[in-house]
Amino acid sequence: MAAAVAVPASDRYGGDLNHGAREERREDYDERRSKRKGRDEDGDRGGRSSDQDKRRRDDARDEDRWRGRDEDASRREDSSRRGRDEDSSRRGRDEDSSRRGRDEDASKRRDDDAKEEKIVLPAGRSGGTYIPPFKLAQMMRDVKDKTSVEYQRMAWDALRKSINGLVNKVNTSNIRNILKELIAENLIRGRGLFARSCMKSQMASPAFTHVFAGLVAVINTKFPALGGLLLTRIILQFRRAFKRNDKPVLLAVTKFLAHLVNQRVAHEVIALELLMLLLENPTDDSIEVAVGFLKECGAYLLEISPKCFQMIFDRFRAVLHEGEIDKRVQFMIEGVFALRKSNFQGHPAIISELDLVEEGDQETHQISLLDKDLDPESRLDIFAPDPDYLENEKKYETIKNSILGDEKEEKDGSASGSEEEDDEDEGEEEEDEDDPSQSIQDLTETNLVNLRRTIYLTIMSSVDFEEAGHKLLKIKLEPGQEKELCIMLLECCSQERTYLRYYGLLGQRFCMINQVFQQHFDECFLGQYTTIHRLETNKLRNVAKFFAHLLGTDALPWTTLEYINLTEEATTSSSRIFIKILFQELSEHLGLQKLNERLTDPDEQMQRNVGGIFPRDNPKNTRFAINFFTSIGLGGLTDSLREYLKNMPRFIMEQQKPVESSDDESSDSESSSSEPSSSSSSESDSDSDSSSDERSKKRRKK
């Protein structure tokens, strides 16, 4: 039992435990053997030899068995130890080989990923992560199979970015160049991208709607499918916005639609349907959208279909008479009526820079606003591999060459014509050079604009008036350009929020330096007073205070006041405000007493200067002047005028006396010459008078 238990223990726990088991087994064996020998000695020593031999053989056999078992256990222990060592060494070799295999697999995978990274783009809604253009072009060059899906995806992303970039930077000045670059791209494959880019750009910048419409008009002549797709999507977007009552989107969409109607991309029936739909059940928002739409395309509709146009305005008039809309919207409708009366002046259908298509070349799409079978073709906005990619690219290349080739031929023809014109111009220039009497005149006024810019920057960048005057005097002015300095100084003063004494001191400095500036400021006063009704109240106040400063400091002669004629017929509300501020500022500068002394100076020149301000030609004008100065708080200036008005009847009587005396002398001479004839006539007159007296007495008695 001990040996049977010791064998698995050696296999499970190692050699140390097996050695302890063998020692125990030997001790047990020795103990049994010593007991057996003691029993033999105590027993019958004369037992049979056969029993002893048998026991001896049994003991020898047991000993051999135990010895063999020990040897087997040691052999098994040695073999298991060698097996464990071999297993550990084998596992180490396997781990090393597996580690080397994993490293090799990882390096292979990295190489494969690096190769695939050059070709495969990460898929996503927007085309994946951003890849710089140069890297994208390099990746496209590295791809050998031009028909692979990866290459088509890269070409699609490049096409999308190119179309978006070109549409976003188009304006009236570069639209011709943008058109050439757009046609160079594959617009047939990217027609969905083009339509989406135009709609997004127009929604983001409604002020450039006419530019986008002009771009679509030219593209529509070459590719009518693009114009039809864009118009379909705009109509569907209008329906969605109309159902949701989304006014900002409606305003932008209707503006785009109006300009497409102006460019004859869309038929005018769409515009009329849209207006009738908006005015069928009028609300404040729908009328506002209709008014905005009519402002954009009203000039074109008035020219194309005046009868239908009249129906629209009849509907507007009915809505206005119903009075169920807000006051603000009523004012908008009245503004449209005023705009129609002026034939939509300021709102042309197409500006000259965007009139790029001949009337016969345009393709007009007759899509109704109420069509139910409109397909936006949204699948065109998403990448899809093309099995005939190379063939389609070659077909578009031929179309592009045919379109741009015609333009090149036109350019060549125009270039040859321009060369001939240049030759003629060169001949004319040679003739002009021979004629010394002819000289070149610059009508662009570039030098004048630069001078005004310099004066403006100098005035606005100076710290005080002394620095500004010093810098402005350093500017080299040609004869006659002094007036530009006066005009710019007055303009800068009028643009300020409040009057700054800085400008008055600067104008005073120039008037004191040179008398030429006084003359120019006098002309500026006349020009400002005659056009004072065009100025806003703030500008009017600044200009009046500026000239009041010049007059109060005697920088400007008082002969300037002779331009003012203070009568009810000769003044307006703006001019009366100007005179009010002017004299109030003068009274603050000089004081009322000193100002009154200056105005009532008996000098003939001063009386001539202020004769229009204090009129004495007509009692009506005199009373108007007195009431005006009294209402502005300067009634003390009208004391002499009141005295004159009070004594005016006596003056009139004195003027009439010499006239009556001269009339009496003339009548006496006439009576002396006609005494004989008058005597007879007097007698008859007396008889008739007496008879008439008698008749009157009789009537009284009755």
C-alpha distance (Angstrom), angle and dihedral (degrees) to the residues before:
residue distance angle dihedral
M1 . . .
A2 3.80 . .
A3 3.79 91.3 .
A4 3.78 92.2 46.4
V5 3.79 91.0 52.3
A6 3.82 93.7 44.6
V7 3.83 95.8 60.0
P8 3.79 98.4 63.9
A9 3.81 90.3 39.7
S10 3.81 89.2 59.3
D11 3.75 91.2 50.7
R12 3.83 92.9 46.9
Y13 3.83 105.1 39.3
G14 3.84 107.9 19.4
G15 3.80 138.7 -110.5
D16 3.82 101.5 -51.8
L17 3.79 94.2 69.6
N18 3.86 92.5 46.7
H19 3.79 90.5 54.3
G20 3.83 91.3 55.2
A21 3.80 91.4 49.7
R22 3.82 92.4 53.8
E23 3.80 91.5 52.5
E24 3.79 90.9 52.2
R25 3.78 91.4 49.1
R26 3.83 91.1 51.7
E27 3.82 92.0 49.8
D28 3.81 90.7 50.8
Y29 3.79 90.9 49.1
D30 3.82 93.4 48.9
E31 3.80 91.0 47.7
R32 3.83 92.7 52.0
R33 3.78 90.6 46.1
S34 3.81 93.9 50.6
K35 3.82 90.1 49.2
R36 3.78 90.9 49.7
K37 3.84 91.5 50.9
G38 3.81 91.1 49.7
R39 3.80 90.9 51.6
D40 3.79 89.7 50.8
E41 3.80 92.2 51.1
D42 3.81 93.2 46.7
G43 3.81 93.0 44.0
D44 3.69 130.7 63.3
R45 3.68 106.1 -41.7
G46 3.62 88.3 -165.8
G47 3.74 95.8 62.7
R48 3.62 121.2 138.3
S49 3.80 117.1 -71.5
S50 3.76 90.1 -136.4
D51 3.79 92.8 64.7
Q52 3.78 91.0 49.3
D53 3.72 92.9 48.6
K54 3.75 90.1 48.2
R55 3.76 92.6 51.0
R56 3.78 89.6 45.2
R57 3.78 91.1 52.3
D58 3.78 90.5 47.1
D59 3.74 91.2 51.8
A60 3.79 92.2 47.7
R61 3.80 89.3 48.7
D62 3.80 91.7 49.3
E63 3.74 90.5 48.7
D64 3.78 92.3 50.0
R65 3.80 90.0 47.8
W66 3.80 92.3 51.8
R67 3.77 91.3 45.1
G68 3.80 91.2 51.1
R69 3.73 91.8 48.3
D70 3.79 90.5 51.5
E71 3.75 90.6 50.6
D72 3.79 91.1 48.6
A73 3.80 90.7 49.7
S74 3.80 91.7 50.4
R75 3.83 91.0 47.5
R76 3.80 91.2 49.3
E77 3.81 89.9 47.5
D78 3.80 91.4 51.2
S79 3.78 93.0 46.2
S80 3.82 92.5 48.0
R81 3.81 90.4 49.1
R82 3.81 90.9 50.2
G83 3.82 89.3 46.7
R84 3.77 92.3 51.8
D85 3.78 90.9 49.3
E86 3.78 91.1 48.9
D87 3.81 91.1 47.2
S88 3.80 92.3 50.1
S89 3.81 91.9 48.2
R90 3.83 89.9 46.0
R91 3.81 91.2 49.7
G92 3.81 90.1 49.3
R93 3.81 90.4 51.7
D94 3.82 90.4 47.3
E95 3.80 92.0 49.7
D96 3.78 91.5 49.7
S97 3.78 91.5 49.5
S98 3.83 92.5 45.8
R99 3.84 90.6 48.6
R100 3.78 90.7 51.0
G101 3.82 88.9 47.6
R102 3.80 92.2 50.3
D103 3.80 91.5 49.5
E104 3.78 91.0 49.6
D105 3.83 91.5 47.9
A106 3.81 91.5 48.7
S107 3.81 92.2 50.1
K108 3.82 89.9 47.8
R109 3.80 90.7 49.8
R110 3.81 91.0 49.0
D111 3.78 90.4 51.4
D112 3.80 91.0 48.0
D113 3.82 91.6 48.1
A114 3.77 90.7 49.6
K115 3.79 90.3 51.5
E116 3.79 92.7 46.4
E117 3.82 91.4 46.7
K118 3.78 89.5 64.4
I119 3.78 91.5 57.8
V120 3.78 111.8 25.4
L121 3.79 120.8 71.5
P122 3.81 119.4 -157.3
A123 3.75 108.1 -103.3
G124 3.76 120.8 -127.4
R125 3.76 144.5 134.2
S126 3.79 94.2 -83.1
G127 3.79 96.0 36.0
G128 3.80 97.8 -87.7
T129 3.78 131.1 -85.3
Y130 3.78 122.6 -10.5
I131 3.79 115.0 -84.2
P132 3.81 119.4 -171.6
P133 3.81 113.6 -116.1
F134 3.79 94.8 -117.2
K135 3.80 91.3 52.3
L136 3.80 91.5 46.9
A137 3.80 90.5 51.1
Q138 3.80 90.4 48.8
M139 3.80 90.9 49.7
M140 3.79 90.5 50.4
R141 3.81 90.4 50.8
D142 3.80 91.0 50.4
V143 3.79 92.5 55.4
K144 3.78 109.5 92.7
D145 3.80 98.3 -173.5
K146 3.80 104.8 69.7
T147 3.80 92.1 -174.9
S148 3.80 95.7 56.7
V149 3.78 121.0 116.3
E150 3.79 91.4 -120.2
Y151 3.79 93.0 56.6
Q152 3.81 92.2 46.1
R153 3.80 90.0 51.3
M154 3.79 91.3 51.4
A155 3.81 90.5 48.3
W156 3.82 89.7 49.0
D157 3.81 91.9 52.7
A158 3.79 91.3 48.2
L159 3.82 90.3 49.5
R160 3.81 92.1 49.6
K161 3.80 93.4 49.8
S162 3.79 92.8 46.1
I163 3.82 94.4 50.6
N164 3.81 92.5 46.5
G165 3.78 92.2 49.3
L166 3.80 94.7 48.2
V167 3.81 94.5 46.8
N168 3.80 92.6 47.5
K169 3.81 94.9 54.5
V170 3.82 99.7 43.8
N171 3.82 119.1 121.1
T172 3.80 138.8 152.9
S173 3.80 94.1 -82.6
N174 3.82 99.6 49.6
I175 3.81 101.9 29.3
R176 3.83 93.2 109.7
N177 3.81 92.5 54.4
I178 3.80 92.1 44.2
L179 3.81 90.0 52.5
K180 3.80 91.5 56.1
E181 3.78 92.2 49.3
L182 3.81 91.6 47.4
I183 3.80 92.9 50.9
A184 3.80 88.3 50.1
E185 3.83 87.5 63.4
N186 3.81 121.2 74.9
L187 3.81 98.3 -96.5
I188 3.80 93.0 169.4
R189 3.78 91.5 62.7
G190 3.81 92.9 36.9
R191 3.81 98.7 42.2
G192 3.79 90.6 118.6
L193 3.80 90.4 50.7
F194 3.81 90.9 49.1
A195 3.81 93.3 51.1
R196 3.80 93.2 46.7
S197 3.80 92.7 46.7
C198 3.83 92.5 50.4
M199 3.82 92.3 49.6
K200 3.80 94.0 47.0
S201 3.80 93.6 46.7
Q202 3.80 92.2 47.8
M203 3.79 91.5 48.7
A204 3.79 90.3 51.2
S205 3.85 94.6 45.3
P206 3.83 111.7 27.7
A207 3.81 90.2 168.6
F208 3.84 89.0 70.6
T209 3.80 94.5 49.9
H210 3.82 93.1 114.5
V211 3.82 89.2 53.9
F212 3.81 93.2 52.2
A213 3.82 89.9 46.5
G214 3.80 90.6 52.6
L215 3.81 89.8 49.7
V216 3.82 91.5 50.7
A217 3.81 91.0 46.6
V218 3.81 92.5 58.5
I219 3.82 93.4 43.2
N220 3.81 89.0 48.5
T221 3.82 91.5 59.9
K222 3.81 90.4 56.9
F223 3.82 99.2 34.0
P224 3.85 111.3 22.6
A225 3.81 91.1 178.8
L226 3.81 89.9 66.8
G227 3.80 92.5 53.2
G228 3.80 91.7 47.4
L229 3.82 92.5 49.1
L230 3.80 92.4 49.1
L231 3.81 92.6 47.6
T232 3.82 91.0 49.2
R233 3.79 92.4 52.3
I234 3.81 92.0 47.0
I235 3.81 91.1 52.8
L236 3.81 91.5 49.1
Q237 3.79 90.8 48.2
F238 3.82 89.2 51.1
R239 3.82 90.4 53.0
R240 3.80 92.3 51.3
A241 3.80 93.2 47.3
F242 3.82 91.7 46.2
K243 3.81 91.6 53.2
R244 3.80 92.2 47.7
N245 3.84 92.8 43.6
D246 3.82 89.3 -127.4
K247 3.81 100.9 166.6
P248 3.87 99.4 -176.1
V249 3.80 91.5 53.2
L250 3.81 91.0 43.9
L251 3.80 91.7 52.9
A252 3.81 92.3 50.5
V253 3.82 95.3 43.8
T254 3.81 94.7 46.7
K255 3.79 90.3 48.8
F256 3.82 90.7 53.8
L257 3.80 90.4 46.4
A258 3.81 91.5 49.5
H259 3.80 92.6 54.2
L260 3.80 91.1 46.6
V261 3.82 86.9 55.0
N262 3.81 89.2 49.9
Q263 3.81 89.9 51.7
R264 3.84 89.5 48.8
V265 3.81 91.9 -120.5
A266 3.82 88.6 120.2
H267 3.80 124.1 39.3
E268 3.81 118.8 -109.8
V269 3.83 89.4 -119.4
I270 3.82 88.1 75.5
A271 3.80 90.0 56.8
L272 3.79 93.0 49.6
E273 3.82 92.2 46.9
L274 3.79 90.4 50.3
L275 3.81 93.0 50.6
M276 3.80 93.1 48.3
L277 3.81 90.6 48.5
L278 3.81 91.8 51.8
L279 3.82 93.6 45.9
E280 3.81 97.0 42.4
N281 3.81 93.1 85.1
P282 3.79 101.9 13.6
T283 3.78 121.3 -150.7
D284 3.78 130.6 164.9
D285 3.80 92.5 -98.0
S286 3.81 96.2 44.3
I287 3.81 92.1 49.5
E288 3.79 90.9 48.2
V289 3.81 90.1 52.6
A290 3.82 91.0 46.4
V291 3.81 91.8 50.4
G292 3.80 91.5 49.9
F293 3.80 91.1 48.2
L294 3.81 92.1 48.2
K295 3.80 92.8 51.0
E296 3.80 90.6 57.2
C297 3.82 100.2 46.0
G298 3.81 102.8 18.0
A299 3.81 94.5 103.5
Y300 3.82 91.6 54.1
L301 3.83 94.3 45.7
L302 3.81 91.3 47.9
E303 3.79 88.9 55.9
I304 3.81 98.3 42.2
S305 3.83 104.6 38.3
P306 3.82 112.9 10.1
K307 3.83 94.0 168.2
C308 3.79 94.1 56.8
F309 3.78 88.3 42.5
Q310 3.80 89.3 56.3
M311 3.81 89.9 51.7
I312 3.79 90.1 55.5
F313 3.78 91.9 52.3
D314 3.80 91.1 46.7
R315 3.77 87.3 57.0
F316 3.80 90.3 48.9
R317 3.80 89.7 51.2
A318 3.82 91.2 50.7
V319 3.82 91.0 50.9
L320 3.78 89.5 48.8
H321 3.82 92.3 51.5
E322 3.79 92.8 48.6
G323 3.79 89.2 62.4
E324 3.81 95.4 -155.9
I325 3.78 95.3 125.1
D326 3.77 132.1 80.5
K327 3.81 121.9 -82.4
R328 3.78 91.2 -117.0
V329 3.80 91.6 57.1
Q330 3.80 90.7 46.2
F331 3.79 89.2 56.3
M332 3.83 89.0 50.1
I333 3.82 90.8 54.2
E334 3.80 90.6 48.4
G335 3.79 88.2 51.0
V336 3.81 90.5 54.4
F337 3.79 90.3 51.4
A338 3.80 89.8 51.6
L339 3.80 89.6 48.1
R340 3.78 91.0 51.7
K341 3.78 89.9 50.1
S342 3.81 89.1 57.2
N343 3.85 91.1 47.4
F344 3.83 90.9 -110.1
Q345 3.77 93.7 -62.7
G346 3.78 109.7 -170.5
H347 3.82 92.4 23.3
P348 3.82 106.2 78.5
A349 3.79 119.5 179.1
I350 3.83 93.9 -127.0
I351 3.78 126.4 6.9
S352 3.80 117.8 -134.8
E353 3.83 94.5 -110.2
L354 3.83 91.3 58.4
D355 3.82 98.9 41.5
L356 3.81 91.8 105.6
V357 3.80 103.1 137.5
E358 3.78 128.4 71.2
E359 3.79 114.8 -126.5
G360 3.80 93.7 -117.7
D361 3.82 94.9 48.8
Q362 3.79 96.8 57.1
E363 3.82 121.3 102.6
T364 3.82 109.6 -142.6
H365 3.82 117.0 -157.2
Q366 3.81 115.3 -145.1
I367 3.78 99.8 -155.5
S368 3.77 115.9 154.7
L369 3.75 121.7 -134.7
L370 3.80 89.3 -131.5
D371 3.83 98.7 51.9
K372 3.79 111.6 129.6
D373 3.81 98.6 -166.1
L374 3.81 97.7 68.8
D375 3.79 114.6 139.5
P376 3.83 116.4 -162.2
E377 3.84 90.3 -164.5
S378 3.78 92.8 -139.2
R379 3.80 90.5 175.2
L380 3.79 88.6 75.2
D381 3.82 89.8 69.8
I382 3.82 92.6 61.6
F383 3.78 127.5 70.7
A384 3.80 116.3 -103.9
P385 3.82 124.2 173.3
D386 3.80 115.3 -111.9
P387 3.81 116.7 -144.2
D388 3.84 90.5 -158.9
Y389 3.78 94.8 44.7
L390 3.80 99.2 137.0
E391 3.80 94.1 44.7
N392 3.80 92.2 50.6
E393 3.78 90.9 48.0
K394 3.79 90.7 52.8
K395 3.81 90.9 49.2
Y396 3.78 91.6 52.3
E397 3.78 90.0 46.8
T398 3.80 89.7 59.4
I399 3.83 90.9 47.4
K400 3.79 90.8 49.4
N401 3.79 92.2 49.2
S402 3.80 91.1 49.6
I403 3.82 91.7 51.8
L404 3.78 98.6 41.1
G405 3.80 91.7 37.0
D406 3.79 90.7 62.2
E407 3.75 89.3 51.1
K408 3.80 90.6 50.1
E409 3.80 90.7 51.3
E410 3.78 89.6 50.2
K411 3.79 88.5 49.2
D412 3.80 91.3 49.9
G413 3.81 90.9 49.2
S414 3.78 91.5 48.2
A415 3.80 89.8 45.7
S416 3.83 91.7 52.4
G417 3.80 89.6 46.8
S418 3.78 90.3 48.4
E419 3.81 90.0 50.1
E420 3.78 89.8 54.7
E421 3.78 89.8 47.1
D422 3.79 89.5 48.4
D423 3.79 89.8 53.1
E424 3.78 89.9 50.8
D425 3.80 90.5 46.2
E426 3.79 90.3 50.5
G427 3.79 89.9 52.9
E428 3.78 90.5 49.0
E429 3.80 90.7 47.3
E430 3.76 90.4 53.2
E431 3.76 89.0 51.9
D432 3.79 90.3 47.6
E433 3.78 90.8 51.2
D434 3.78 89.0 54.0
D435 3.82 89.1 53.3
P436 3.83 106.7 70.0
S437 3.81 93.5 -175.2
Q438 3.83 92.7 73.0
S439 3.82 118.4 82.1
I440 3.82 135.1 -178.9
Q441 3.79 116.5 -105.7
D442 3.79 121.0 -161.5
L443 3.81 106.9 -140.2
T444 3.81 95.0 172.8
E445 3.83 92.2 79.8
T446 3.79 90.6 -139.8
N447 3.78 93.2 150.4
L448 3.80 90.9 49.7
V449 3.80 91.9 51.7
N450 3.80 91.2 49.3
L451 3.81 90.6 49.1
R452 3.79 91.9 52.0
R453 3.79 90.7 48.1
T454 3.80 91.0 51.6
I455 3.80 92.6 48.8
Y456 3.79 92.2 47.8
L457 3.81 94.2 49.4
T458 3.80 91.1 46.9
I459 3.80 93.1 51.3
M460 3.80 94.8 45.9
S461 3.82 96.0 44.5
S462 3.82 98.5 49.4
V463 3.79 121.8 101.3
D464 3.81 97.9 -144.2
F465 3.80 139.0 0.8
E466 3.80 93.7 -96.7
E467 3.80 92.5 57.9
A468 3.80 90.9 44.8
G469 3.81 92.2 49.8
H470 3.79 91.5 48.3
K471 3.81 92.4 50.9
L472 3.80 94.3 43.9
L473 3.79 92.3 51.4
K474 3.82 88.7 56.4
I475 3.81 90.6 60.5
K476 3.78 109.9 99.9
L477 3.79 106.2 -124.0
E478 3.76 121.6 -168.5
P479 3.80 118.3 -136.5
G480 3.80 108.6 -74.7
Q481 3.82 95.2 22.7
E482 3.81 93.7 96.5
K483 3.80 88.5 87.7
E484 3.82 90.1 60.7
L485 3.80 89.0 59.9
C486 3.83 90.9 51.7
I487 3.81 91.5 47.3
M488 3.82 93.4 49.1
L489 3.81 91.5 47.4
L490 3.80 90.6 52.0
E491 3.82 92.0 45.6
C492 3.80 92.8 51.2
C493 3.80 90.0 49.3
S494 3.81 92.8 50.5
Q495 3.82 92.8 50.0
E496 3.81 94.0 60.3
R497 3.79 120.2 100.6
T498 3.79 91.6 -128.1
Y499 3.77 131.3 13.3
L500 3.80 114.2 -85.8
R501 3.82 119.2 -154.8
Y502 3.80 86.0 -144.7
Y503 3.82 91.1 81.0
G504 3.82 94.0 46.9
L505 3.80 91.9 52.0
L506 3.79 90.9 47.2
G507 3.81 92.2 50.9
Q508 3.81 90.0 46.4
R509 3.81 90.3 52.8
F510 3.82 92.8 53.8
C511 3.81 93.2 45.5
M512 3.80 90.5 52.3
I513 3.80 92.9 47.8
N514 3.79 99.6 50.6
Q515 3.79 131.8 13.3
V516 3.82 89.5 -144.8
F517 3.79 89.4 73.4
Q518 3.82 89.7 53.7
Q519 3.78 90.4 57.5
H520 3.81 91.9 47.7
F521 3.81 92.7 48.2
D522 3.81 88.1 49.6
E523 3.82 88.9 54.7
C524 3.81 90.1 46.7
F525 3.83 89.5 52.9
L526 3.80 90.5 53.5
G527 3.81 92.2 46.9
Q528 3.80 93.5 47.7
Y529 3.82 93.5 46.8
T530 3.81 93.9 49.9
T531 3.82 91.8 49.6
I532 3.81 97.2 34.6
H533 3.81 91.5 119.6
R534 3.82 89.5 68.2
L535 3.79 94.2 60.6
E536 3.76 126.3 89.7
T537 3.79 119.1 -119.5
N538 3.81 93.6 -102.4
K539 3.81 93.8 49.8
L540 3.81 90.7 44.5
R541 3.81 91.2 54.0
N542 3.82 93.3 48.9
V543 3.82 92.8 49.1
A544 3.82 92.6 48.1
K545 3.82 92.1 50.1
F546 3.81 90.9 47.4
F547 3.81 93.4 55.2
A548 3.82 91.0 41.2
H549 3.81 88.2 58.1
L550 3.80 91.7 50.7
L551 3.82 92.2 48.4
G552 3.79 94.2 44.1
T553 3.82 92.0 53.1
D554 3.85 92.5 44.1
A555 3.80 88.5 -119.8
L556 3.80 87.2 126.2
P557 3.83 120.0 43.4
W558 3.79 117.3 -114.3
T559 3.78 90.0 -123.5
T560 3.80 83.7 89.0
L561 3.81 89.4 77.5
E562 3.79 92.4 68.1
Y563 3.83 88.7 80.2
I564 3.83 89.4 68.5
N565 3.79 118.3 87.8
L566 3.81 109.7 -176.5
T567 3.81 104.8 -156.0
E568 3.75 132.2 121.6
E569 3.81 92.8 -113.3
A570 3.82 97.3 44.1
T571 3.82 98.1 48.5
T572 3.78 136.3 65.0
S573 3.77 131.1 -159.3
S574 3.82 91.0 -94.4
S575 3.80 93.9 49.0
R576 3.81 91.4 48.2
I577 3.80 90.0 52.2
F578 3.80 88.7 50.0
I579 3.84 92.1 51.6
K580 3.81 90.8 45.9
I581 3.82 94.1 53.4
L582 3.81 91.6 41.8
F583 3.82 95.1 55.6
Q584 3.80 94.3 39.0
E585 3.80 89.4 55.8
L586 3.81 90.9 46.5
S587 3.80 90.4 52.4
E588 3.82 89.4 51.5
H589 3.82 91.9 49.4
L590 3.81 98.7 43.4
G591 3.78 105.0 17.4
L592 3.78 125.0 -115.1
Q593 3.81 95.6 -89.7
K594 3.79 95.5 50.2
L595 3.79 91.6 43.9
N596 3.80 90.0 51.6
E597 3.80 90.5 50.5
R598 3.80 90.7 51.2
L599 3.79 92.9 49.2
T600 3.84 94.9 45.2
D601 3.80 94.0 47.3
P602 3.84 106.6 139.3
D603 3.77 90.3 -135.8
E604 3.79 109.9 123.8
Q605 3.80 93.0 -135.2
M606 3.81 92.6 54.0
Q607 3.81 91.8 46.2
R608 3.78 88.8 51.0
N609 3.83 90.6 50.3
V610 3.81 95.1 51.7
G611 3.79 95.9 35.4
G612 3.79 91.8 101.0
I613 3.81 93.1 48.1
F614 3.83 93.7 49.4
P615 3.82 102.6 31.9
R616 3.81 120.0 -165.5
D617 3.77 99.7 174.4
N618 3.79 97.0 90.7
P619 3.84 131.4 22.5
K620 3.78 89.4 -135.1
N621 3.82 93.0 57.0
T622 3.79 90.4 43.3
R623 3.79 92.5 53.9
F624 3.84 90.1 46.6
A625 3.81 91.6 54.4
I626 3.83 92.1 46.6
N627 3.80 92.3 49.7
F628 3.83 91.8 46.3
F629 3.81 96.1 53.6
T630 3.80 91.3 41.8
S631 3.81 91.5 53.3
I632 3.83 92.6 52.6
G633 3.81 92.7 49.9
L634 3.81 97.2 -103.3
G635 3.81 99.3 105.0
G636 3.81 90.2 133.9
L637 3.80 89.7 74.1
T638 3.82 90.7 63.8
D639 3.82 100.1 58.6
S640 3.78 93.6 106.7
L641 3.77 90.2 43.6
R642 3.81 91.0 52.7
E643 3.81 90.9 49.7
Y644 3.77 90.0 50.5
L645 3.81 91.8 50.0
K646 3.80 90.4 48.5
N647 3.82 93.0 52.1
M648 3.77 94.8 39.3
P649 3.91 95.0 101.7
R650 3.84 91.2 53.1
F651 3.80 90.0 48.8
I652 3.77 89.7 51.0
M653 3.83 92.0 49.8
E654 3.79 91.2 48.9
Q655 3.79 89.9 51.0
Q656 3.82 90.8 49.3
K657 3.90 96.5 50.6
P658 3.79 97.6 71.8
V659 3.76 88.7 46.6
E660 3.87 91.9 53.9
S661 3.84 92.7 47.6
S662 3.75 91.1 53.2
D663 3.79 89.1 48.7
D664 3.86 91.4 52.1
E665 3.80 93.2 51.8
S666 3.74 91.4 51.4
S667 3.83 91.4 48.5
D668 3.87 92.0 50.5
S669 3.75 91.5 54.2
E670 3.74 91.0 49.4
S671 3.84 92.5 48.8
S672 3.82 93.5 51.0
S673 3.75 91.8 53.6
S674 3.79 93.4 48.9
E675 3.88 101.1 44.4
P676 3.90 98.4 115.4
S677 3.73 93.8 50.4
S678 3.75 93.6 42.3
S679 3.81 93.7 53.0
S680 3.78 93.1 63.8
S681 3.72 91.6 44.5
S682 3.79 90.4 49.7
E683 3.79 92.1 53.2
S684 3.76 92.2 52.2
D685 3.77 88.9 46.1
S686 3.79 91.3 52.5
D687 3.80 92.0 50.4
S688 3.74 91.2 50.4
D689 3.80 90.3 47.5
S690 3.79 92.8 52.1
S691 3.78 93.0 49.4
S692 3.77 90.9 49.3
D693 3.84 90.5 50.8
E694 3.78 91.6 53.1
R695 3.80 91.5 51.8
S696 3.76 91.9 51.0
K697 3.84 91.9 50.9
K698 3.80 91.5 52.4
R699 3.80 90.9 51.5
R700 3.80 91.1 51.7
K701 3.83 91.9 51.7
K702 3.76 91.6 51.7
